[in-house]
Every structure is written in C-alpha cells, then in structure tokens.
Amino acid sequence: MIYSLLATMAGVLFASILRGFTGFGFGLAAVPILSLALPPTEVVPLVVTLQVAVGAGSLRTAWHNCDWRSVRALVPGLVCGVPVGLLILTVLPPNPVRLAIGSTIMFSVWLIRRGIRLPPHPSWIVSASVGLVSGIISGMASMGGPPVVVYLLAVGHSAARMRSTAIVYFMLAGIFSFIPMAAAGLIDRDVLIWTAASLPVLFAGSWIGTRAFLRAEPRHHRTAALVTLSILAAMLIGRGLAGFGLAGFGPIGALG
C-alpha cells in the first residue's frame, strides 16, 4: 500500500508539473507511471478524473488567452472521431497502429523543427480535420493529444496563448471521457479515494509547473513540447517494434 501511494503521488506530481509548464502531457506522463502502482482498471479513470479537476482549476487563468476559434473547430472532430477510432481498433492489430501513430508524430515534430507553419487563423476545414484525427487516435489508443499540440505549435501562437488553448481543449476532452466512464460505473469508490488523496499533490505540481512557465523564455516552452512529443513517438515506435511476434494483439490500451 505504501509503495502504491508513493508511486501514485510521484506520478501525479511529475505529470502535473509537466502539464503546468506546457498545458498538456498530464495523461502522457501519468498513465505509464501510475500503471506500475495501480490496477489497469483504475489508472485511466483516475487520470481522466484528475485531468478534469486540474483543468477546472486552471480554467480561470486560461479563459481569456485561449484561442476559442480553434477550440470550437477542434472539439466536434474529436467527438466524431472517437467512434471511428474504436471501430478501427476492432479491425487492426495494435502494433501496426502504434508504429503508424508514432511515426506520424515523429514526422510532425520533424516538420515543426524544419519551420513549417500554419496561418494564424487556419481554415475551419484544417482545424476540424485535426480534431477528427485527434478523435480517431483517441479512440484507437486513448492519446489524441499529439495532433492538437502539433497543430498549436504550427499555428505559431505565443507560448502563453498555446498553453491556454491546450489547457481548455484537454479539459473539455477530459469531460467527454469522464461522462461515459461515470455512466459505465468506472469512476468507482476506489477511484474517488485515490482522486481525493492525489488532489493536494496535483495542484502543488500544477502550481510549480505554472511558476516555471512564467519564469521561462518562450523557446523553453516550445522545446519542452517538442521533446515530450518526441519521447512519446519513440515509446510508441519501440512498443510497436517490440510487440511484433509477441502477444501484442490485444487492445492498445491507454498509453499516455
């Protein structure tokens, strides 16, 4: 129990600092770490619940600097894409999907580093398409954040505007995941207990990450976002390659 508590608090602290600094990445960091300490059936519901909680706590500061035009265009695609992703998941084995997603993210990071840019106000078709891809990947692998982060980096917003937009978008995405989970009974007593125990660490880490962001230069925020995406892509490609020939043909699960 002590090991589970310490590992869970460490995972929540690290993930919340990352999210406080970049505006995203909580699930990407928390799910792998918390999976070492808690049953898989509790990890994703707990992470989703904490994402909603920390998003609500940051909403007031993110509200005025958010790119609401992009959020309004991204969210419908997210909602429509999730069922498509779930359907694909039932047809394709997970390892090729991991390789495809990881390779796409890595290629996107390379394009960003090469200086590719979108207009400051992309068309609704471009924004909705990114939201749809995000939703499809969410349905396939519970990790639809990278396409949206790449989109926000390519738009070229200031670090503060990108961070605020990411905070709002991922809070809404968390709500869209929380509602069906609660309806299915996945937000049970154990998840709520772990949530209550994690809240002080969650908000402390978010405060630390936010303070670090306010003190950092804009290029540091961009670098942190690109490094996080690169690590995620490498993890996905590595899991995909390692899974060939192994018992890797079950559900992909929630790789954060």
N, C-alpha and C positions, 0 to 999 in steps of 0.2 A: 504493500500500500504506500509506504514511504517513497519507494522508487517511482511508482506511478505518479505520485503527487509532485515529486521534484522534477521528473522528466516532463510532465504536463506543464508545470509552471515555467520551466526553462523554454519549452517550445512556444508557449504563448508569449513570453517576454520577447524572444528573438523575433517572432513573426510580427508582433505589434510594433516593435522598433522599426523594422523594415517598412511596414505599412505606413507608420507615422512619417517616415522620411520620404518615401516615394509616392504614397497614395494608393499603392496596390501591393500585392505579394503576400498578404496575410495567409491565404489558403495554400499558396505555393510553398511557403515555408513551414506552416503549422502541420499540415496533413502528414508529411513523412515523419516528422519528429514525434507527433502525438501517437502515430501508429505503433511506435516502439513501446508505448506505455499503456494504451487503452485498447479495448476490443474494437475491431473494424466497424462494427455496427454503431459504435458511439462516436467515432472520430469525426466523420463528415457532418452528422447533425450538430455536434458540439462546435465545430469550426464555423458552420453556417450561422449558428446562433450568435457566436462571438462576433462574426463579421457584421451582422445586423446591429449588434449592440455598439460596437466601436464606430460604425458608420453613423448611427444616430447621434452619438456623442460628438462627432466631428462635423455634423451637417451644418450647424450654425455658421462656423467659420468658412466652410467651403461654398455655401449657398451663393454668395454674391460674386464670387470669382469663377463660378462654373460656366463652362460652355454649354448652355442649356440646349442650344440648337443641335449640337452633336448628340447629346443625351437623348433628346426626343427622337432623333433619327435612328440611333443605335438600339434602343430598347425594344421596339416592335420586331426587329430582326432577331434579337435574342430570343424572344418569346416564340417566334415562328420556327426558329432553327433547332431548338431543343428536341422536339418530337422527331425531326428529320435525323438528328444525330443518334437518337435512341434506336431508330429503325436501322440505320447503318450498322450500329453496334451489334444488332442481332444477326447481321448477314456476314460481316467481315471478321476475321480473327484479329486479336488485339495488336499483335506485334507489327504487322504492316501499317496499322493505323498509327501506332507510336512513332514508327520511323517517318511516316508521311508528315505528321504534325511537327515532330522535332526538326525535320529537315526544312519545313516551311518556315518555322520560327527562326532557325539559324540563317536561312536565306534572307528573311526580312531584316534581321539585325545587320547583316552584311550590307543590304541596300541602305539602311539608315546611316551606317557608318560611311558609306560612299556619298552621302549627302542628298539622297532622294527626298523630295518634299511634295506635299500636297498643298493645294491652295489654302489660305487661312480659313476660308469657308467652303469646304468641299460640297459637291452637289449632294442632294438627298439620296440619289442612287448609289453613290460611293459609300456614304455613311450607312445606309440601310444594308448594303452588301456586306460591309464589315460586321455589322450587328448580326446578320444572318450567319456568317462564317463563325462568329463567336458563339452563337447559339448552337450550331451544329457540333462544334468541338466540345461545348459544354455537355451536350447530350451523349457524345461518344466517350468523353474522358473526364468530365466534371472539371474542366480547366479552360474555360473560354476567355480568360483574361488577356493572354498574349496578343491576339489580333487587335484588341481595343487599345492596348498600350502602344503597339507599333503604329496604329492609326494616329494616336495622340502625339507621338513623337514626330511623325511625318508631317503633321499639320504645322508644327513649329510654334506652338503656343509657348508662352513663358513657362518656366518651371512651376510657378505658383498656380497658373491657370490650368496647366496639365494635371497637377496634383489634385486640385479641387475637383476637376471634372472626373478624374478617376475615382475619387472618394465617393462622389454622388452616384456614379454609374455602378460601382461594385456594391454599394449599399442596396440599390434597387435590385441588382442581380441576386444579392443575398436574400432579399424579401421574397423574390419569385421562387427561390429554392426552399425557403423556410416554410411557406404556406402549405405546399403539398406534403412536406415532411411532417409537419404538425398534424395535418389531416390523416396521414397514414400511421400516426402514433409513434413516429421515430423520435420525436422530442419527448422522451420519457423522463421519469423521475431522476434517473442517474445522470442524464444529460443536463438537466436543470441544476442538479447539485454541483456538477463539475463547472457549469457556467457560473454559478454564484461564487464558487471558490476561485475562479480564474479572473473575475472582473477587476479586482484591485491590480493584479499584475498586468492585465490587458490595458487598462487606462494609464498605468505608470509607463509601460512601454510605448504607448502611443504618444504620451507627453514627451518622453525622451527623444523619440524619432522626430516629432514636430519641432522641438527645440534645435535639434541637429540640422533640420532642413532650414530653419530661419537663419542659422549661422553659416550655412554652407553657400558656396557660389553656385549659380545655375548649372554650370558644367558638371558639378559633382552629382547633382540630381540626375542629369541625363546619363552620366556614366554608370551610376548605380542601377538605373532602369535597364540599360543595355547589358550590364553584367548579369543581372538577375535573369533576364530573358535567355542569355547565352547558357547559363548554368542549367536552366530548365530544359532547353533544347538538347544539351549534352546528356542530361539524365534520361530523357525520352529516347534518344537515339541509342544510348547504352542499354536501356531496358529492352528496346526492340530487338537489338542485335543479340543480346544475351538470351532472349526468350525463344529464338528460333531453335527448334529441336528439343525444347524443354516443355514442361507442362504450362505453356503460356497461352492457351487458347480459351481461357475463361474471360469474364468481364474485365475490362481495363481498370475499373475502379476509379478512385478519386486521387490522382496524383497531383499534388499541389505545386 
